[in-house]
């Protein structure tokens, strides 16, 4: 996936990934983003799926979102202290 162009990469995935259950497709997409450690993109993709597309993620994905948010906060805090 072309995460150097996140909008295009995500759009490509959504068009070409064939999964009937949108929650499973979201899970797979988030795993791909996670491999690249693009936490800001992970959060925005999750939030957009929930708010704009009405996807209801499994409980484990909700917990993952909290963990990713903590990584972002930790990264920001570490950067601010240097």
C-alpha angles and dihedrals in degrees: 000000000000101000091165082073100035099177092051093043093051092045090051091050093049092051098044106031106093110210124137094207109068091201091060091047089052090050092052092046092050090050090054091050090046091056088061091046091232094153096168090053090046092056095045092047092049093046093047092050091052099041104033103026098034095231114164106213123210117260092256091059090053089054090047089054090056090050092049090048088054090052090053092048091047092049092049093047092049091050092049093052094057 
